[in-house]
């Protein structure tokens, strides 16, 4: 199967009509068969060990001809899957004794196993949205946190693939729920999904925020107009959400090539929407510099670096100067010469660097990331 979403969409109607689906009976985060196998082969992950205690979580495994992944005793029901997601995102993410890349790889693998259990059991949409929403936050947040790491430690392309898979699956479930309800209940349903809170064992809430997910869908696909068309068809209460409206304005400004407005609006974003847009920032800055070299092309005149820093949301004047030099522009004496003949179009896009000063203004605490609401 090409993805969990494709398989889910093809089979959800059939499962609803016939009632022919598998129900998991594994009430622990890791099936006993897997626990024994991994302990015997010394395959217990370091993040599954805390002192003398082992807390193992089912790992992802690919389907094979000699394996049957649909055995009920290997599948976790919804309440166990929810408990697993809570544990991974609210407890494992706080570990400080290992690298952030190791934490990401471990949680990503275990979340894939959760999605695999969802697919095999064909869980209903109302349960899927509760499990998928925290996963979307995970991929957006760590896509930002690990953006400066080398490709051997973190693959941003694969991370975005998982992010979009979860996003589209989540929105597909929301659409399915919305269509299945009567027209009088549509607004009530969307409001319910926007305000839904899932109680975790440690007292913190994993919030299911549809408006925030719709906003992330727009910002994660800035070069695609389909999310904008989707925005126009959303229920009124979702469209009126301030985070949603801001994301739409940013996407429209980007579509019109107004990079200065995009940079100004970035200051108003919440933590997750900022993380989503930040990944596009190098491409926005490169395109803006290329436009400026045509608009202000001159061998005698120059533009102050500080102006470019403010226009294109650079962390510092030094960072702006380095990026200009990267694309072949001459930067010296606190100014850059924007001559279109100097701009190198065959140079790879520069790597993103986190805006540390802005990070201090946003609450990037990992617990806050997974529990805050846009309402």
N, C-alpha and C positions, 0 to 999 in steps of 0.2 A: 504494500500500500504506500502511496506517495506521502501521506501524512495522516496523523490522527484525525485531523479535521475532515479530510475527504472521506475516510472510512466512517466517521461518526455521522456525517450528513447523509451518506448513502444508506445507513442502516437504522437511523433513529425512527423513521416512519414505520419500517417493517417491525421493529421491536414493539412499538406502541400498538400496532394493529394486532399482532399475533400473541404478544406477551411472552414470546420465546426468547428469554435472555438468561444469562448466567448471574447468579447472586453469590458474591464472595462470602466465605465463612471464616476467613483469617482475621482474628480480632487482636492481633499484635502488629506492630509496624513492620515486622519482618517475619515471613513464614518460617516455621520450625525446620523445615527441610533445608532451607537456605542457610539458616543459622548454623546447623550442624555441618553442612558442606563447607562453609567459609571458615568456620573455626578449625576444622580438620586440615584445611589447606592453608592456614595462616593468611586469610584474606580479609581479616577484620580491619576496617579503615581506622586510622588514628583518630578521626573525629567521632568514631563510634565508641571510643574508650575515654572515660573520665575517671581517673584514679583506678580503683578496683572494679568499677561498674562498667558493664558493656551495654550500650543502648543501640542496637543494630536496626538499620532501616533497609527495607528491600531495595536492592540495586536493580538497575535497568538491564534487561537481557534481550537480545534479538531473537526473533522467532527462528527456529530451525526445524529441519525435517524430523529429527528424532526427539523433539521436545513438544510438550503440550502446555501452553501458558494459560489455558482456559480452565484449568482444574480449580474448583471452588475453594479448596483449602490453600491455594496459592494467591487468591484474590482477596483484597481488603474491601470491605463495604464502605459506604460513604462516610460514616462517622469516624472510622479508623483513618481513612484518607485525609479527612479534615484535621484530625489530631496530628497526623504525620506532617502535614503542611505547616500547621501551627508550630510544631516542635522545630522543624528545619529553619523557619524564617524568624522565629522569635527567640530561639535559644542557640542553635548552632552558629548563627551569624555573629553572635557575641564572643565566640572563641578568639582568644588573642595569642594562643600558643603556637599557631601555625600561620602560614602566609595567606593573604587574601585570595590568591589564585587557587590555592588548595581548597579553601572554603567554597569558592565558586564552583570548581569542578565537582566536588562532592555533592553539593546541593543540586546542581544542575542534573547530575546523574539520577539522584533520588526523585527529583520532580518529573523526570522523564518516565520513571517507573510508575509514578502516580498517574500520569496521563495515560500510560499503557493500561493500567487497571480500569480507569474511567472508560476507555474505549472498548475493552473486552466485555465489560459489564453493561455497556450502553446506558450509563446513568442518565437520568432525565435532565433537561436543560437547567431547571432551577437548582439542581445540585452542582452541575458543571460550572455555573457562573461563580459560585462560592469558592470553588477550588481553583479556578483559572485566574481570578482577579489578583490574588497575591503573587502568583507566578509572573504575571505581567509586570508587577512592581519590581520583582526580583531582577528580571532581565533588563529593565530600564535602568535601575539603580546601579547594578554592577557593570552595565555597559559604560556608564559614566565613570565609576570608580576605577575601572581597570583600563581606561582608554589610553593611558600613557605606557602601558606595559608592552613589551615586545610580542610579536606574533607567536613566538614559541611558547609563551605563557598564557596568552589570551587571544582567542580568535573572534574579532568583532563581527565578522560576516556570519559565522555560525550562531553567535549570540542573537543577531538580528533575525536570523531565520527562525529560531525558537520563539523570539518575541512576537513576530508577526503571526506565527502559527497559533500561539495562545490568544493573541488579540482577535484574530479573525474568528476563531472558535468561540470566544466569549461573545462577540457581537452577533454571531450567527445564532447562539443560544438566546440572546436577548430578543432578536428578531422573531425567533420561533415562539417564544413566550408571548410576545406582543401580538402576533398574528393569531395565536390560539385563544386569546382573550377576546371578549366581546368589545365593541367599540366604546362602550361606556366605561370599561375597566382599564383601558389602555393607559391613561394618565395616572390612574391609581397604581398600576403595576410598575410603571417606570419610576414613580416616586418611591415606591417600596424598595426597588432595587438600588436606588441612589442612596437610601438611608439605612440599608440593611447592615447590621453589625453582627459579627460572629465572635462569640465569647471564647477566648483562649483560656487554657488552664491556669496561666499565671496571672490572670486578672486583666490582661491587656486585650484590646479588641482588634481583630482583623476586619477592616471595614470594606464592604463591597460597594464600591462607588462607580456607578455606571457612567455618570457625567465625566469623571476623571478619565475613565477608559476611552470614552469617545474622543476626548481632547488629546489623549496620547496617540490615538489612531491617526488623527490629523497631523500631529507634529512628527510622528515616525515615518510619514509618507509625504513629505513636503513637495516632492516632485511629481506627485500623483493628484489628479483632480477628483478622483472618485470619492475620497473622504469628504471633500467639500460638497459634492452632490448629496452624499449621505447626510451631512449636517442639515441641509435644507429640508430633508424629510423627517427629521427627528421630532419627537413630541415637544410641545411648547415648554414644559418644565425642564427638559434637558437643555434645550437651546438657550434658555434664559439663565443658565448657570454661568457665573462670572468667569470661571476657569475655561469653560467651553467657548464663550464669546471671545475671550482673549486669544485662545488658540486659533480660532477662525480668523481673527483680524491679522494675526501674524502670518498665517498661511496665505491670506489674500495679499498682504504686503510683499511676501516673497514671490508670489505669482506675478505681481506687477513690477518686480525688480527694485522695490523700495527697501534696500538693505539697511538704510539708516533707521527707518521705522522699525524694522525687525530687531535691530540692536537695542533700540530704546525700550521696546516692549518686553525684551528678555528680562529686564530688571523687575518686572511685575509678576513673573511666573512663580508658581509654587515649586517645591523641590523636585518632584517627579517630572513635571512638564519642562522644567529647566534642564534636567538631565537628558530628556528626550531630544530637545532642540539643540543642546550643546554639541551632540554628535555630528550635527549637520553644519556646525559653525565653520570648520575649515573650508568646506566647499562654498559656503556663502561668502567668506572672506576672499577666497581666490577669485570667484566670479566678480565680486565687487571691485577688486583691484584691477581686473582686466577691463571692466567698464570704465573705471577712473583713468586708466592709461590712454583710453580713446578720448574721453571727455576733456581731460586736462593735459593732453599730450603736448609737451614742450621741452626743448633742449636747454632753455634758459630759466624757466620758472620752476618752482618746487612747492610742495605742500608740507606744512609742518607735521612731523610725526605724531605729535600730541592730538592733532585734529583727526588723523587716521585712527588713532587709538580709540577715540570716543565714537567715531562713526561706525567702526567695525568691531567694537566690543573686545579689544585686546586687553590682556591683564596689565600690561605696562608698555611704555614707549619702547623699551628694549625689545619686547616680544614683537611689537609691530615692525620695528626695524629689521629684526631677523627674518620675518616672513617676507617682507619686501625684497630683501637680499636673496632669499630662497628662490624667488621668481625672476631674478635677474635685474631688479630695479636698483638704482643707486641711492643708498641712504647714508647721509653723513651730515654732521653739524645740526642735528635735530630736525632734519627735513629730508624728504624723498623726492626724487625727480621722476615724474610720471610720464615717461616717453614710451609710446606704444611699441616702438621697434625693439625696446629692451625686454619686454615681457616675454618670458619663456613659456609657451603653451604646452611643451612636451614634458614639463617637470611634474613629477608625482605630487599629489596634494600633500601639504605639510601635515604633520601629526598634531592632533588636538592637545592642548595643554590646559589643565583645569584652572579656572579663574578663582584662585584661592581667596582673594579679598571678598568676592561675592559669596563664596561658600560659607564664610563666617556669618553673613547676614541670613542665610537660609539654615533651617534646622536639618542637617544631613545625618543626624543620628539614625542609626539603622532601625531602631525600634519605632521611631517616629515615622520613618518612610513607609513601614508596613501597616501603620495604624491610623494615619491622619486621613481626614476627609476633606473634599473640596467644598463642601457645603458651608 
